[in-house]
Amino acid sequence: MGTHIHLCRNNRSFKGLGMRFPSKDSALQCLKDLGVEIGTVIDVGVQIETTELKTIFGDKKQLLLEPVEEYHEGIRKAYEGLDTELMLVAASDKDGVSGIAKKFLGGGTWVTHSSLVEEGASEFVPTTRLDTLIKSRQDQRPFLLKIDVDGLEMEILRGATGIIDEVDIVIIEATQATFLDRLTYLSEFGFKIWDIVDPCYYHGVYMQSDIIMVSPRVMNIVQNQPWQTAPFSWPDWVTIESYDPNQTRD
């Protein structure tokens, strides 16, 4: 299995470096290069598009769940020509209807964030548990589940318990406050960390990143302990200064 380490393509933004990079693009491409196959993408919280899923799994059916109607025209344009199904629905831990609150950060008129609310809403959207939705369909298994919904990720995970054993890859946004809870919850279903990618900082303070976790089935394919399957090789040991010349180790 050790030779698999050399099958991961370089991140397109860092051509020629011959190494993995902590981005969704690099992490997902590596999984694909290692032979991990998925049947369908479930993208919860599309906003306009998830570029990495379009690029790497563009040959797969993509279920796009986006409760903010203002985004839908842009989504249709962004995914033109791909096999997609766009749904005006909010994933949740309940089937029904919920109010939706929209936020406009930065002083503009474009919706930047949204959340489900129980009171004070002027707009309403249907809600669905993912296991309710998926069990009524015949989509190709296994699933890649991506969740980016500004704080309601745990509710969506709880609404997916009925299909979690059919999910092989989970991509979920996690903040300072929610990182441990989301990691622990998925670990209880046997998922392991594949990568922590796309970190964001605000005024120098870590704010959030995406966690990519994979099922035991995927772990059996990729073998996440290469030092046990091949002789140790220093050139394959990648540190931050390897791809950021501004970072040096004392």
Secondary structure by P-SEA (a helix, b strand, c coil): cccccccccccccccccccccccaaaaaaaaaaaccccccccccccccccccccccccccccccccccccaaaaaaaaacccbbbbbccccccccbbbbbbbbbccccccccbbbbbcccccbbbbbbcaaaaaaacccccccbbbbbcccaaaaaaaaaccccccccbbbbbbccccaaaaaaaaaaacccccccccccccccccccbbbbbbcaaaaaaccccccccccccccccccccccccccccc
